[in-house]
Amino acid sequence: MDVPINAHHIIYGRDEELRRIQRLLDRIRRGGGPALVIRGEAGAGKSTLLREAGSGAVLR
């Protein structure tokens, strides 16, 4: 499944990563949780992935 961000961007093949980040954010909201490290090559979509995960966190 592709995750639409807005009319100009779609995240391809990052469903599992988004689910993992969202689970971590849920744990943090409940008062705990480990640190999150996002690594990857330049242009791999790290910022876009975090922006999308963060937008979902704000809506919750």
Residue, then its C-alpha position, 0 to 999 in steps of 0.5 A: m500500500d502506498v501512503p499519500i502525504n499530499a498531492h505531490h508526494i507518495i511514500y512507496g514501500r514504507d508501510e512497515e517502517l511507518r507502523r514501527i514508528q507509530r508504535l514507538l510514538d504510541r509507547i512514548r505517549r504512554g510514558g515510555g519508549p526507546a530512542l529512534v534512529i533513522r539511517g540511510e543514504a542521502g535522498a532515501g526518504k528519511s525526512t519524508l518518512l518522519r514527516e509523515a509519521g509525525s503528521g499522524a502523531v499530531l492527529r492522534 
